[in-house]
Amino acid sequence: MNYTLSELKSKEVIDLKSGAMLGRVDDVEIGEDSSVQSMIVYGRPKLFGFLGRDQDLVIDYKDISLIGRDAILISSDFLYDRTIDTYNKGKFLSK
């Protein structure tokens, strides 16, 4: 199925391993062959954005398990390893 960027931006990105909502798609990276290489979820703002943002998440297209009507399900060990400290700090739901 084909999606427009505006359709992707309305979908929640959910990590299958933790069940946490990581955010919504904010941008995509397109390769030289005109295919989507990755999706980018901007980091959560700190104090309404006055103190900057958390680190952006770059999700490789191969790590996307399913693009559904309302959500995008991802499964990535690299993403899980990279965000485990953030989970422990209470910024996401604890596992």
ROSE-4610 file (N, C-alpha, C; in Angstrom, 1 decimal, always signed):
// ROSE-4610
residu = [M/M/M/N/N/N/Y/Y/Y/T/T/T/L/L/L/S/S/S/E/E/E/L/L/L/K/K/K/S/S/S/K/K/K/E/E/E/V/V/V/I/I/I/D/D/D/L/L/L/K/K/K/S/S/S/G/G/G/A/A/A/M/M/M/L/L/L/G/G/G/R/R/R/V/V/V/D/D/D/D/D/D/V/V/V/E/E/E/I/I/I/G/G/G/E/E/E/D/D/D/S/S/S/S/S/S/V/V/V/Q/Q/Q/S/S/S/M/M/M/I/I/I/V/V/V/Y/Y/Y/G/G/G/R/R/R/P/P/P/K/K/K/L/L/L/F/F/F/G/G/G/F/F/F/L/L/L/G/G/G/R/R/R/D/D/D/Q/Q/Q/D/D/D/L/L/L/V/V/V/I/I/I/D/D/D/Y/Y/Y/K/K/K/D/D/D/I/I/I/S/S/S/L/L/L/I/I/I/G/G/G/R/R/R/D/D/D/A/A/A/I/I/I/L/L/L/I/I/I/S/S/S/S/S/S/D/D/D/F/F/F/L/L/L/Y/Y/Y/D/D/D/R/R/R/T/T/T/I/I/I/D/D/D/T/T/T/Y/Y/Y/N/N/N/K/K/K/G/G/G/K/K/K/F/F/F/L/L/L/S/S/S/K/K/K]
num = [1/1/1/2/2/2/3/3/3/4/4/4/5/5/5/6/6/6/7/7/7/8/8/8/9/9/9/10/10/10/11/11/11/12/12/12/13/13/13/14/14/14/15/15/15/16/16/16/17/17/17/18/18/18/19/19/19/20/20/20/21/21/21/22/22/22/23/23/23/24/24/24/25/25/25/26/26/26/27/27/27/28/28/28/29/29/29/30/30/30/31/31/31/32/32/32/33/33/33/34/34/34/35/35/35/36/36/36/37/37/37/38/38/38/39/39/39/40/40/40/41/41/41/42/42/42/43/43/43/44/44/44/45/45/45/46/46/46/47/47/47/48/48/48/49/49/49/50/50/50/51/51/51/52/52/52/53/53/53/54/54/54/55/55/55/56/56/56/57/57/57/58/58/58/59/59/59/60/60/60/61/61/61/62/62/62/63/63/63/64/64/64/65/65/65/66/66/66/67/67/67/68/68/68/69/69/69/70/70/70/71/71/71/72/72/72/73/73/73/74/74/74/75/75/75/76/76/76/77/77/77/78/78/78/79/79/79/80/80/80/81/81/81/82/82/82/83/83/83/84/84/84/85/85/85/86/86/86/87/87/87/88/88/88/89/89/89/90/90/90/91/91/91/92/92/92/93/93/93/94/94/94/95/95/95]
x = [+0.8/+0.0/+0.9/+0.5/+1.2/+0.6/+1.5/+1.2/+1.8/+1.2/+1.8/+2.5/+3.3/+4.0/+3.0/+2.0/+1.0/+0.3/+0.0/-0.6/+0.3/+1.6/+2.6/+2.7/+2.7/+2.9/+1.7/+0.6/-0.5/-0.5/+0.4/+0.5/+1.4/+1.1/+1.9/+2.9/+4.2/+5.2/+5.3/+5.1/+5.1/+6.1/+6.9/+7.9/+7.3/+7.5/+6.8/+7.4/+8.7/+9.3/+8.8/+8.7/+8.3/+6.8/+6.2/+4.8/+4.7/+5.8/+5.8/+5.6/+4.8/+4.7/+5.9/+6.6/+7.9/+7.6/+6.5/+6.2/+5.4/+5.5/+4.9/+6.0/+5.8/+6.8/+6.8/+8.0/+8.2/+8.9/+9.7/+10.4/+10.7/+11.1/+11.6/+12.9/+13.7/+14.9/+14.7/+15.0/+14.8/+16.1/+16.4/+17.6/+17.7/+18.9/+19.1/+18.2/+17.7/+16.8/+15.3/+15.1/+13.7/+12.9/+13.5/+12.8/+13.0/+12.1/+12.2/+13.3/+14.3/+15.4/+15.1/+14.6/+14.3/+13.3/+12.7/+11.7/+12.4/+12.1/+12.7/+11.6/+11.8/+10.9/+11.7/+11.3/+12.0/+11.9/+13.0/+13.0/+11.9/+11.6/+10.5/+11.1/+10.3/+10.8/+11.0/+12.0/+12.2/+11.7/+10.9/+10.3/+9.7/+8.8/+8.1/+9.0/+10.2/+11.1/+12.1/+12.0/+12.9/+14.3/+14.4/+15.6/+16.1/+15.6/+15.9/+15.1/+15.6/+14.9/+15.8/+15.1/+15.8/+16.4/+17.2/+17.8/+16.7/+16.9/+15.9/+16.1/+15.1/+15.1/+15.1/+16.1/+16.1/+15.8/+14.7/+14.2/+14.4/+15.3/+15.5/+14.2/+14.1/+12.9/+12.8/+13.9/+13.9/+13.4/+13.4/+13.0/+11.5/+10.8/+9.3/+8.7/+7.9/+7.2/+5.9/+5.2/+3.8/+3.5/+2.9/+2.3/+0.8/+0.1/-1.3/-2.1/-3.4/-4.3/-4.0/-3.7/-3.5/-2.1/-1.3/+0.1/+1.1/+2.4/+3.5/+4.2/+4.3/+4.9/+6.3/+7.3/+8.7/+9.3/+10.3/+11.0/+12.5/+13.2/+14.6/+15.4/+16.4/+17.2/+18.1/+18.6/+19.4/+18.7/+17.4/+16.6/+16.3/+16.1/+15.8/+17.0/+18.2/+19.4/+19.7/+19.4/+19.8/+18.8/+17.6/+16.7/+16.4/+17.1/+16.9/+17.2/+18.2/+18.6/+17.4/+16.9/+15.8/+14.5/+14.3/+13.2/+13.4/+14.6/+15.0/+14.9/+15.1/+15.0/+13.5/+12.6/+11.2/+10.6/+11.3/+10.8/+9.8/+9.9/+9.0/+8.4/+7.4/+6.9/+7.9/+7.9/+9.0/+8.6/+9.5/+9.3/+8.9]
y = [-1.2/+0.0/+1.2/+2.3/+3.5/+4.5/+5.3/+6.3/+7.6/+8.7/+10.1/+10.4/+11.4/+11.9/+12.4/+13.1/+13.6/+12.4/+11.3/+10.2/+9.5/+9.4/+8.8/+9.7/+11.0/+11.9/+11.8/+11.3/+11.2/+9.9/+9.0/+7.7/+7.7/+7.0/+6.8/+5.8/+5.9/+4.9/+4.2/+2.9/+2.1/+1.0/+0.9/-0.1/-1.4/-2.5/-3.8/-4.4/-4.2/-4.8/-4.2/-2.9/-2.3/-1.8/-1.7/-1.2/+0.3/+1.0/+2.4/+3.1/+4.2/+5.1/+6.0/+6.0/+6.8/+8.1/+8.4/+9.7/+9.4/+10.4/+10.4/+10.6/+10.1/+10.3/+11.8/+12.4/+13.8/+14.0/+13.1/+13.2/+11.9/+11.8/+10.5/+10.8/+9.8/+9.9/+9.1/+9.7/+9.0/+8.8/+7.6/+7.2/+7.6/+7.4/+7.7/+7.0/+5.8/+5.1/+5.5/+6.6/+7.1/+6.3/+5.5/+4.6/+5.2/+5.0/+5.4/+4.6/+5.2/+4.5/+4.4/+5.5/+5.5/+6.6/+6.5/+7.4/+8.1/+9.4/+10.1/+10.6/+10.3/+10.8/+11.8/+13.0/+14.0/+13.7/+14.1/+13.9/+14.7/+14.2/+14.9/+16.2/+17.3/+18.6/+18.6/+19.3/+19.4/+20.8/+20.8/+22.1/+22.9/+22.3/+23.0/+23.4/+22.8/+23.2/+24.2/+24.8/+25.9/+25.3/+24.1/+23.4/+22.5/+22.6/+21.7/+20.5/+19.5/+18.2/+17.0/+15.9/+14.6/+14.3/+13.2/+12.8/+12.3/+12.6/+12.1/+10.6/+10.0/+8.5/+8.3/+7.7/+7.3/+5.9/+5.5/+4.2/+3.7/+2.7/+2.1/+1.5/+1.5/+1.0/-0.5/-1.2/-2.7/-3.0/-2.1/-2.3/-2.1/-1.7/-1.5/-2.8/-3.3/-4.5/-4.4/-3.3/-3.2/-1.7/-1.3/+0.0/-0.2/+0.2/+0.0/+1.2/+1.2/+2.3/+3.4/+3.1/+4.1/+4.2/+3.2/+3.1/+2.4/+2.7/+2.0/+1.2/-0.1/-0.9/-1.2/-1.0/-1.2/-2.2/-2.9/-3.9/-3.8/-3.2/-3.0/-3.1/-4.1/-4.2/-3.0/-2.4/-1.2/-0.1/+0.1/+1.2/+0.9/-0.3/-0.6/-0.4/-0.8/-0.6/+0.9/+1.6/+3.1/+3.8/+3.4/+4.1/+3.5/+2.5/+1.8/+2.8/+3.6/+4.6/+5.6/+6.0/+6.9/+6.3/+5.0/+4.4/+4.4/+4.1/+4.0/+5.4/+6.5/+7.8/+8.3/+7.4/+7.8/+8.7/+8.9/+9.7/+8.9/+7.6/+6.7/+5.8/+5.0/+4.0/+3.0/+2.7/+1.7/+0.3/-0.5/-1.8/-2.8]
z = [+0.0/+0.0/+0.0/-0.7/-0.8/+0.2/+0.8/+1.8/+1.4/+1.7/+1.5/+2.8/+2.8/+4.0/+5.0/+4.6/+5.5/+6.2/+5.5/+6.1/+7.1/+6.8/+7.7/+9.0/+8.8/+9.9/+11.0/+10.5/+11.5/+12.3/+12.0/+12.6/+13.8/+14.9/+16.0/+15.8/+16.3/+16.1/+17.5/+17.4/+18.7/+18.6/+19.7/+19.8/+20.3/+19.5/+19.9/+21.1/+21.4/+22.6/+23.9/+23.9/+25.2/+25.2/+24.0/+24.0/+24.1/+24.1/+24.3/+23.0/+23.1/+21.9/+21.9/+20.8/+20.7/+20.1/+19.5/+18.9/+17.6/+16.8/+15.4/+14.4/+13.2/+12.1/+11.8/+11.8/+11.5/+10.2/+9.7/+8.5/+7.9/+6.7/+6.1/+5.3/+5.2/+4.4/+3.1/+2.0/+0.7/+0.0/-0.4/-1.0/-2.5/-3.1/-4.5/-5.4/-5.0/-5.9/-5.6/-5.0/-4.7/-3.8/-3.0/-2.0/-0.6/+0.3/+1.7/+2.4/+2.9/+3.6/+5.1/+5.7/+7.1/+7.4/+8.6/+9.2/+10.4/+10.6/+11.7/+12.6/+13.9/+15.0/+15.8/+15.8/+16.6/+18.0/+18.8/+20.2/+20.9/+22.1/+22.8/+23.4/+23.4/+23.9/+25.4/+25.8/+27.3/+27.7/+28.7/+29.2/+28.1/+27.3/+26.2/+25.1/+25.0/+24.0/+24.3/+25.5/+25.9/+26.2/+26.7/+27.0/+25.9/+24.7/+23.6/+23.5/+22.9/+22.7/+23.1/+23.3/+23.4/+22.0/+22.0/+20.7/+19.7/+18.5/+17.4/+17.2/+16.9/+16.6/+15.1/+14.5/+13.1/+13.0/+12.4/+12.3/+10.9/+10.7/+9.4/+8.8/+7.6/+7.0/+7.2/+7.3/+7.5/+8.9/+9.9/+11.2/+11.4/+10.4/+10.5/+10.3/+11.3/+11.2/+10.5/+10.7/+10.1/+10.1/+9.0/+8.9/+8.8/+9.9/+10.0/+9.7/+9.9/+9.7/+10.7/+11.9/+12.9/+13.5/+13.3/+13.9/+13.0/+13.4/+12.7/+13.8/+13.7/+14.7/+14.2/+15.2/+14.9/+15.8/+15.4/+16.2/+15.8/+16.8/+16.5/+17.8/+17.8/+19.0/+19.2/+18.1/+18.2/+18.8/+18.4/+18.9/+20.4/+20.8/+22.2/+23.0/+22.5/+23.3/+23.5/+22.4/+22.5/+23.4/+23.6/+24.4/+25.7/+26.1/+27.4/+28.6/+28.4/+29.5/+29.6/+28.5/+28.5/+29.2/+29.0/+29.7/+31.2/+31.6/+33.0/+33.7/+33.0/+33.5/+33.7/+33.2/+33.4/+32.3/+31.2/+30.1/+29.2/+29.2/+28.6/+29.6/+29.2/+30.1/+30.5/+31.8/+32.2/+31.7/+31.5/+30.9/+31.9]
